[in-house]
């Protein structure tokens, strides 16, 4: 893998991987948390409307550009990034990467298309009412991080989206979409030096000396946590619940790897995770249960989510408390710790074997750290976690009196 920074400030990471298919992504260090001074939801709305035309291409041309090559074009927005991604045959990577940069640097934001897209996004906002499992988690995070930039909803509200104008979109893009806030990552079966030369040529073609420098993102402490235990009557057949609190941030290196392992032990995707074993496999109380750990620049969120029948809710909540209490009180045995590490490392290896996952991970690392951690360094960080560290993390994250909950009945 080769990583670096073009003279324009554009970060890049290229890795030889795969066979005939190539992956590229453009990660922009600009998400919902960076909307200060703009209407909430503008980052997500900008991601949608970049595809509605550029100075050189119409929306119709953009939509068919990679389709004609048998490729795929997509995008998504998080609280801290906007990501454009493309999957194509490796010989078409230059075209795909050029299109991603064109979408980010010269969108035209045509007024008629903007008004149509507002209806699409507002429908997306309203559709969450039909997805309580997703809505309950979003509301949990918004309540937990209330008053902090990370507490704003990614989609915005129907009212805030209606107020976004073409002029505001252009101002937002010009202020936030600078080369120093971007990273282009590529994974394909092509010589890495050749890919690097291609990225540098493309950067020189797209960016000139008129682009503003990128400002540093100011991290803000999260007050609290303000503990809450809320129940909302949604009159749904399925009960959806979230239990959790604040956790280490993206930049708490030692603590975050401990938290990753802790979440996997408590409620990872495998059937032998503690929550899956107790609530689903042994008792059949839940439709689904998991523990997730979301890492942000300023903080993190550890959350246990579950869906069950109303009649099983009390048993599930007591089961969750039992698992948390055991993890806080008891040390993992050495054999159990080795098995937990092997399981997590296996999951990470299988996930990273996917070219798209590699590409997205490289982009996230570049805008967050300016480099990409090697597989060896990640393995070493996980292997360094001890049973004492896991127990201490559980005591800190799930400290009695600091755990919040939100339940949709």
N, C-alpha and C positions, 0 to 999 in steps of 0.2 A: 504494500500500500504506500502511496505517495500523498503527502499532505503539504499544503503551502498556502501562500497568499499572493494573488496577482498584484501588479503595480497599482491597479485601481482600488485595491482593498478587498476585492472579492476573495473569500476563502474557498478552498477546493480540497477534495479528497477523491482519489481514484484508486480502484482496486481491481486487479485481474480476478475474475470470478465467472463461473457458469460456462455456458457453451454458446449457443446461437443467439440467445436473448440477452439484450442489454437493458440496464436500468439507470435512470438518472433522476435526480431530484434537485430542486432549488428550494432551500430552506431560508426563510426570511425571519430575522429576529424581530418580530413584530406581531403581537397577538392582542387579545382582548385587554390585557393589563396595560397596554401602551396607548389606550384610547383617551387619555387625559386631554381635555379640551375639545373632544369630538363626541358625537353621539354614540352611545353604547350600541355595539353590534357592527360598527363600521369596518373593523378588521375582517370579520366573516363576510360582510357584504362586498368589500373590495375583492376578496378572493373569488366570490361568485361573478362579479361584473368584469373582472379582468378578461374573461373569456368572451365578452360581448363586443370585442373589437380592439384593434391597435391602430397605430398610424398607417400600417401597411396592409393589415388583413382585416376582413370583415368577420363577424361572428360565424357566418356560414363557412368561410374558408378555414377558420381556426378549428371548428368542430370536425371538419373532414380531413384536416391536414395529416394527422397521424392515422386516421381510419384507413386512408388509401394505402398506407404502408403496412396495414395489419397490426398497427400499434394501439396503445391505450394511453389516454391522457386523463389525469385526475388531480384533485386538490383537496385540502382540508385546512381548517383553522383550529388552533388550540388557544389556550390562554396566553401562551408565550411565543408561538410561531405561526406563520402561514407557510404551508408547504405545497409546492407544485411538483407533480411527479409524472414520469412518462416511462412506458415499457415498449420497446421496439426491437426489431432485429438489430444485431450489433452494428451492421453496416449503416444503419440510419440514426445512430446515436447523435451525430453532429447536428442533424436536422432537429431532433427532439430537444437537445440542450439549447439550441438557438431559439426554438419556439418558447421554451420556459423563460429565458431571459427577456425575450421580446414582450411576453405577456406582463412581466413584472416591471419593465422599464418604460414601456410606451403604450399603456392602455389608453383608449380614447374615451371611455366611459360615456357612450352616446346616450343622450337624455331619454329618448324613447325606449331604449333597451333597459335603462335604469328603472323606469317606472314599472315596466313589466316584471322585472326581477324582484321588485319589492313585494309583489303579490306572491311570488314563489317562496321567498324567505318567510313571509308572514304565515303562509300555509305550513311551512316547516316548523315554525314556532308553535303554532296551534296543534300540530300533529303530536307534539310531546304529551298532550293531554291524553292521548290514546296509548302512551307507552309509560305507564307508571313506574316501571323498573328503572327507566332512564331518568324520568322526571324527579323521582325521589332522591337519586344521587346528586343531581344538579342542584336541587334545592338544599340538600344537606351541605354541600360545599359553599353555596352562596351564603347560608346562615353562619357556618363556621368561620368564614373569611369576610364577614360583613364589615364594610368600612375600609377594606383593603382593595387595591386594584385587582387582585386575584379573585375577589368575591363577585365580580360582575359576570352576568351570563354571556356566554360566547355568542349566542344568536342575537342578543339584545332583546328588546321588547317590540311588540307591534308598533307602539307609539314612537319609539326611538328610531326604528327603521324607516318609518314614513317620513321622518324629518331629514333624512340624509339627502344631500344634494350632489349633483355632479361636481360642482366647485369644491365642496368639502372632500369628496373622494380624491380629486386631483391634489388638493393640499395635503391630505393624509398620505397619499402615495409619495409625493415629493419629499415630505418630511421624514418618513419612516423607511422607504424602500431605497436605501443607499447601498452602494457596493460593499461597504464595510459591515453592513448588517446582513449580508447574504453569504451563503455557502452553496456551491455547486458540487454535488457528489455523483460519481459514476461508478458502476460495477458492471464489468463486461469482460469477455474473453478477448481482450486486446492488450497489447504491450502497454504497461503503465506509463512509460516515458512518452509513448505516442499519445496516450490519452491526455497526459499533462500538457503537452505541446498544444493539443487541440483546445483545451480549456483556456490556456493563456492567449491563444490567437483570438478566441471568441470574446474573451474579456476585453482585449484591446480594441476589438471591433465595436463592441457595444458601449463601452464606457470611455468618456473623454474627460478632460480636466475640469469640466463644468459641474461635475457631480459634487454635492456637499459632503463634508466629512460626517461620519456617524457619531452621534452623541452616545455616551455611556448610559446604559440602563441603571437607574438608581434603585438599589434594593431598599425595601422598606420593611421594618420589623412588623410582625403580626401581633397585634394586641390580644391579650387574653391567654388561653381561649375563654370566650364567654360560653359557659356550659349551658346546653339546652336539651330538653327532653320533650319533644313535641309529637302529638298524634293528630293526624288530619283524617277526617272521615271522607273518603273518596267513593264509598259505596261500591268498591270493586270486589270481584269474587276472590282475587288473590291479594293477600297482604304483602306489602313490600316494606322492608325495614333497612335502615342504615345505622350502624353503631361505630363510632370511632372518634378520632381527634387529630391534633397536629402531630407531625412526625419530622424527621430530619429533612433538610433541604437538599437540593441537587449538589450543593457545594460542601456538604458535610461528608467528606469522602468515606471515612471509616464508619461513621454512624449509618450512612445510607446503605452500605453493603450489608450491614447487620440487619437493617430494616427490611431489605429485599429478602434475605433469608428467613427472617421472622414471619413475614407475610406469607411466604411459600409454605412454611411449616404449619401455620395456623389454618390457612384457607387457600392454598395453591390449587392449580387445575387438576392435580392428581386425586384419585379417589381415596388415597391414604392420608391426605391432609387431615388435620384434627377435626375441623368443622365438617368436612365432607364425610368423614368416617362416622362421627357421632350423629349428626343430624340427618344425613341422607342414607348412607349405606346400612347403618345398624337400625335406625328407627323409621326412616322414610317420612320424616316430618316436613321436608322442604322440597320445592321444585328445583331450587338451585341455591347454592351458598358459596361465597368466595370472600377472601380478604385481598384487598388491593392496596398498593402503595404508590401514590402519585407524587412525583418529585417536581417541585417548582424551584425557582431561583432563591426565593426568600424563605420558603418553608416547604413542608410536605404534608400530605394527608394520608393517614392510614384508616381504611374503612372496611368494615365487614358488612356485606350486603346479602340479603336473603329474600326469598319469596316463598310463601306458605299459605295454607288454608287458615282462616280465622281461628278455628278450633285448636290449631297447633302453635299459635303465636307464643303463648306463655311458656310452653315447653321449649320452643326454639330459643327464646331470650334467656331462659335459665341455662340451656345448653351452651350458648355463646359465653355467658358469664363463667360457666364451669371451665371451658377451654381457656379463657383469658386468665382466670385465677390459677390454673395449673401451670400456664406458661410463665406467669409472674413468680410463682412460688418455687417451682421445681427446676433443677438443672437438667438439661439433656444429658443422657449418658454419652460416652464417647462413641460407641457404635451407632447410636441414633443420630449424633451430630455428623458423623462421616456419611451416613446414608442420606441425610438431608442435603448435605453439600453436593454429593454425587448426583442426586436427583435434580437439583437446581442447575448444576453445570451441564447436565444432559439436556435439560429444557432449553437453556441458552444456546447450546451448540446446535440443536435441531433448528431453533428459530433463526440463528445467524446463518444457517446454510441456505436460507432463502435469499435470493439476490435483491428483491425488493426491500426486505427487512434490513439487509446490510446497508443498502443505499440510504434509507431513511435514518437509520441509526448513525451513520457517518455524518449526515447533514446536521442532525441534532447535536452531536458532539462538537462539530466545528463551530457552530454559532454559540455554543455554551462554554466551551473550553479552548477553542482555537486549535484543537488537535483531536485525534481519535485514539482512544485507549486500545492497546493491543489485547488480543485474547489472553495472552500470558499474564498481563498485569491485572486483568479482571479476575482470572482464575486465582492469582495470588491474593487479591483482596478478599475473595470469598473464603479461601482456605485459611486466611488469618483470623476469621471470626471464631470466637470461643463460646462455649456454653454460658459462661459468665456474662459475656457481651450480649447474648440473646436475651437472657433473663433480665439484665439491666435495661435493655431497650423496651422489653415488654412492660416493666415496671414504670418506665418513664412515659411511654406512649399511652398505656392503658391504666395510668394512675387513677385509683378510685377518687371520684369527685371531679375529674377532668374529662371524663368520657361523655360525649353527647350522642343523642339518638333522634332519628326522625322516622316516624311510622305512618304509612299510608294504609288506612283500613278500607 
